[in-house]
């Protein structure tokens, strides 16, 4: 019996030893048991800026839809000949979920001793921005179960917007000057007061997205936001500033190796008609010295007709947008002021809408380095620029579209919401004279999450480019 007990004890020790040994073998020595929130945050800010500002989904897609840019080679996307495997469809979805939401959820899941409340507040704010981008493009999306299930349900666009308002309220409750420092923040350098302003400004943006559908609810949210709590100067603009290689502005890197985009004729013609001093910022003179004025490329042409415009006879976007260290502007002070003007017109807040409008145009000028009260006053005095309270959507919509140059996702959302400027599809467009009003779901969702995708399609409408989203009423 004694020998049996000794043998049993030895076996137990051996098994325990083997278990510990197997645990050691299965542990990845190169993996971090607790990710560093600072590294995760830096990565999200950089990858988010690339997605919003420089990825092909922006300059090779959304900027074409809003006619800021035009394709002069490979014009399929500019003609809306789009498949569910093209980058404009797959990149926002894949980067949004696989990279951005995943890493932000990782920060949110960390112990408070590793990621303090301010890290959590910043992560919630950024995640809200990512989900807003996705909802604005696709409509119904995985939200409540995103990152929690391999087959997440698709929440309605309406419920996503409502959920984001709640998430941002939580973020604001977490963001506190006394809640610890935030490292790795290359946008606001850990300035929590500025993060609070960005979060509050996002609430403003989302509320206006829903204003045509839920005017009373939107008004209640906007009336609760103090103007002093919003982005209040160009110094507080939410933007990612690129530096030197390997952190170049991706639009710069594209033009180093490719030559297939130019500034759109639509916006060049508009800026000329308005005598707009932003034109030399938005565009470079053509390389062909015989062309002495700025010239845009037409949208929606067949490949041969687009190329026949002459590569050197059409303006590239200006250096502000394609230099190596150009900033990726994501939420500007000008946008806040335009939003305040609209809020006044909708009766949500008091104030003078025209004054906010004029301040918004001035803020846009300042953003692009155009200074001097005389130039601004002369611009605003033109009948074609003067504020028209009887058609405020036109005044705000057209100037917002100009101010959003380069911000494809939000220029596209606001164009659909305000219905200005009135854009015309190119002559070779594939949608019978229509411009896309949404992006359809990536093809991979049919195989990976087909049942939930199908439910969303039945609820929302056909999965095509001309199905209006919930927020797009008119």
N, C-alpha and C positions, 0 to 999 in steps of 0.2 A: 504493500500500500504506500509505504514511504517513497519507494522508487517511482511509483505511479504519479504521486503528487509532485515529486521533483521533475519528472518528465513533462507533466502538464504545465508546470510553471515555466519551464524552459521553452515550451512550445508557444505559450502566451507571449513571453518576452521576444521570441523570434518573430512572431506575427506582428507585434507592435513595432518592432524594428523594421520589418519589411514594409509596413504601412507608412511609417515615417520616411523610409527610403523612397517608396513610390511617390509620396507627396513631393519630395525634393526633386525627383526626376521629372514630374509633370509640371513643376513650376518653371515658368519662363524667366530666366535670370535677367533678360533684357527688358522685361515688362515692368512698368511702374505700378505698384500695388495701389497707390493713391496718386492719381494724376495731379499735376501742378496746375491749379486754376489759372495762374498767370499765363502759362504757355497756351492753355486751351483758349483763353480770352483773346490773346494776340492772334492766334490762328483763325478764330471766328471772325474777327474784325477784318483781317486781310482777305480771307476767302469770301466773306460777305461783300466786301467792296469790289472784288473781282467779278462776282456774280452780277451785282447791280450795275456796275459801271463799265467793265471792260470785257466781259465774256461775250462770246458770239451770240448768246441769247439777247444781249442788249444791242451791240453795234451791228450784228448781223441779223437782227430781227425786229425788236421793238422800236428802235430808232428809225427803221424803215417804215413801220406801220404809221408812226406819227409824223413821218416825212421831215425829220431832222437830217437824216442821211439818205443816200440813194445808192443802190448797187450799180456798178458799171461793168461788172463781170459776174457770171454765175448768178443770174437775177431771179432764180426760182422763188426764193423767199420774198423778194420784193414784189413778185407777182402772185404771192399767196399759194404757190404750188408747194404745199407743205405736207410731209408725212409724219406719222407719230413716232418716228425715230430720229427726226432732225433735232439739232442742238437747241433750237428755240423752244422745242417741246420738252426734251429730256433733261437739259442742263439745270433749269431752275428747280425741277422736281428732285433730281438726284442730288445735286449740291445742297439744296434746301434741307432735305431729310437726312441723307446719309452723312453729310459733313456738318452742317450748321446745327440743326436740331439735335443731332446725336451728341455733339460736343457741349452744347449748352445744357442738355439734360444731364450730362456727366458733371458739370459744375453744380447744378442744382441738387444732385444726389450726394455730393461730398459732405462729410461731417463738418459741422460748424467750426471745429477747431482748425480745419484745413481751408475751408472757404467760408469767410465770414458773411454776415447778412448783406453787406454791400456787394460782394461778389454775386450773391443770389439775386439781388435786385437788378444788377447790371445784366445778368444772364436772362432773367425773365423779360427785361425790356428788349434785349436783342432778339430773343425767341419770338416775342410778339411782332417785332418788325419782320422777321422771316415768314411767319405764318401769314401776316398781312400781304406780303408780296405774293405768296402762293395762292391765297384766296382771291386776290385781285386778278390773277391770271387765269386760274382754272375754275373758280367757283367753289363748289363743294369739294372739300379736301379732308384727308385724315388730320384730325386735330386732337380730340380728347384722348384717343388711343395711340397717337403717334409716339413711337419709341417704346410702347408698352405691349404691342401685339405685332406678330408677323403678318397678320391680315387685319389691319385696323379698319374700323368703319369710317365712312366718309361723312363728316358733319356738314350740315347745310352752311352755306356762306353766311346766312343770317346769324346762325348760332356761333360760328367762328368769330365774327365781329363782336358779338356780345361777350364771348369768352375772353377775347383779347382785352376788352375794357376791364373785366374783372382781374385778369392777369396783371395789367398795368397798375390797377389799384393796389394789388399785392406788392408789386415792385416798388411803388412809391412808399408803402408802409415799411419796406425793408431798407430803402435807401436813406441813410441817416449819417450826418457828418461825424457822429460819435460811434459808428458801428464798425470801424476798422478801415484800414487802407486797402486799396485795390492796386495791385501791380499788374503789369502786362497790358495796360490800357493805352493803346497808341492813338486813340482818338481824342479823349478828354484828359489823358494823363492822370487818371484817378480822381478827377474833380467831381465829387458826388453832387454838388449843386447843379452842375451842367447836366449830369445824367438825369437828375430829377426834371430838368427842363425838357430834355429830349423825351422822356417818358410821358410827360404831360402833353407835349406837342403831338406825340403819336396818338394820344387819346382824342385830340382835336381832329387830326387827319381822319381817323376811323369814324368819328361821329359824323363828319361831313360825307363820308362814303355812304352812310346810311340815311342821309337827310331826306332824300326823295321817297324813301320807303317808310321810314319811321320818324317823321318830322318832330313829333313831340318828344320822343325819347332822345333824339339827337340834340334837341334844344336844351333839355334838362342837363345833359352831360356838358354841353358847351357853356351853359350859364354857370356851371359849377367851377369852371376853370378860370382862375385869375390871370389876366394878361401878364402880370409880373412873373408868373410861374412858367411862362412859355419861353422858347428860344427868343432872346431879346436883342440880339445884335449879330452881325456877321462873324464876330469872334466866337459866338456860341453855336454857329452852324455845325451840324453833325456831318463830318467829312473825314475820309481817310486820305492822308497825304502820303503819296508814294515817294520813295527816295531813289537811291541808286540801285543798280543790278545787285542781287536778283529780285529786288522789290520794285521794279519798274512798273509804271502805269501800263497795263496790258494793251491798251489801245496804241500806245507808242510801239510796243513790240510787234503788234500786228502790222503796222505800217512799215516797219523795217523789212519785213519779209513778204508782205502782200501789198497789192495796189488796187483793190477791188471796190473801195467805197469812196464816195465824195459827199460833200454837203448837198442837201436836197435843194433843188430849184424852188420848191414851195416856200421854204423858210428864207432863202436868199431874196426871192421876189417880195416877200412880206417885209423884210427888214429894209429893203430899198424903198418900198412904197411909204414906209413910216420914217424915212431918214434916220434910221436907228443906228446910234453910234456903237452898238454891240456887234455890228457886222464884221469889222476888222478883227474882233476877238474870236468870233465864231468861225471865221473862214480865213484862209490864206489866199493870196492872189494866185491864179493859175501859173504853172511853171512856164507855159508858153508866153514869152514876153510880148508877143503881138496882141495878147488879150490883156487889156489894161484895167479891167474891172472884175469884180467878183462874179463868178458864174456858178450856178448850181446844176446838178445832174437831175434829169427827170426820173421820177419813180415809175416802176412798173413797166419797163420796156423789155422787149425780147433781148437776148444776149447780144445779137449783132447790132441792133439799134442803139443799145446802151453803150457799147464799145465805140461806135461810130461818132459819139459825141466828142471824142478826143480826150484821152487820158490827161494830157497836159493842158487842155483848154478848160478844165473844170476845177473848181477850188476844192482842196482838201479841207477838212476841219482845221481850225486854228490851233496854234501851239498850246494855248491854254488847255486843250483837250487831249492832245497827242504827244506832248513833251514827256520825257521819262518821269518827271516828278509832278505831273499834273494831279490835282486833287480829285478824288471821287466824292462829289457832293451828294449826300443822301437826304438831308433835310435842311433846307436853307431858311434863313431869317425872312427872305422875301416870301416864301411860302406861308409862313405864319401870318404875315401882314395881309396877303391875299385872302387867307382863310378868315381873318378878322373882318375884312370888308364883306365877305359873303355872309358871315354870321350876323352882321348888322342888317343886311338886306333881308335875311330870313326872319328877322325879328327876335333872334336868340339873345342878343346883347345890345346895349346902347352904344352910341358913338356915331361917328361920321364915316360912312363907307367910302366916300370919295377920298377923304384924307388917308385912310388906310391904304387905298389903292395907289395913291401917289407915293406914299412911303414905301410901298412894296416895289414899285418900279425903281425908285431911288436905291433901295437896298440891292436890287438886282444889278443896277449900274455899279454900285460900290463893290459888289462881289466880283465883278469882272474888271475892276480897276479903272472904271470911268468916273471921274470926279468933276466937280465944278457945278455950282448951282445953276449957272446960266445955261449950260448944255442940257441939264435935266429939265429946267423950266421951259426951255424952248421945245423940247421933245413933248412934254406933257401938254403944251398949249395947242398942239396940232389938233384939228377937229377929229382926225382919224384915231387919235390917242386919248382925247378927253374922255373922262368917265361918263358913261351913259346909265343913269340909274333906272331908266325905263327898259334897258336891255343889259342888266348887270352881268348876266351869264356870258354875254359876248365880250364885254370889256374885260372882265376878270379872266375868262377862258382863253382869250387870245394872248393877253399879256403873260398869263401863267405858262402857256405853251412856249412862249419865247424864253421866259426866265428858266424853264425846265430843260433847256437845250442840253442834251447829253444824258439826262435822267429818264431813260426810256420807259421804265416800268411805271413811274408816277405820271409822266407826261401822257402815257397811254391810258391810265386809269382816269385822269382828270378830263381828257378829251372825250372819253365815253360818258362820263358823268355830267359834264357841263355842255357837251355837244358843240363846243367851239374850240378851235376854228373849224370851219366847215371844209373838211378835206375831201378830195376827189381821188378815187382809185386810179392807178395808172392804166393806160390803154390796153395792156396785155394781162390785166388782172384775171385771176381764175374764178372770181366769185361774182360774176355778172354785175360788175360795177360797185360791189360792196367792199368795204375794208373789214378785216377780221375784228370781232368784238370779244374774242376770248382765245385762249390756247386750249387745244384738246389734250386729253390725258395721254401720257406716254404709253406706247404699245405694250411695254412690260407689265403694266397694271392688269391687262387682260389675262395674262397667265399667272401672275403672282398674287393678285387680289381681285380676281374676276367678279366674284359674287357681290362684293361691296361696291366695286366700280359700277357694275350694272345697276345696282340700286340707286346710286347717285345719278346715273344717266337717265333712268326712268323718271326720277324726281325733278331733275333740272332741265331736261330736254336733250335733244340729240347731241352726241359728242362731236360737234363740228365747229368750224370757225365762226359761224354766223348765229349761233345760239346765244342770246343775250344772257348775261349773268343777273343775279338777283338785284344787285345794287344799281344796274343800268336800266333805269325806268323809261327814259324818253329816247 
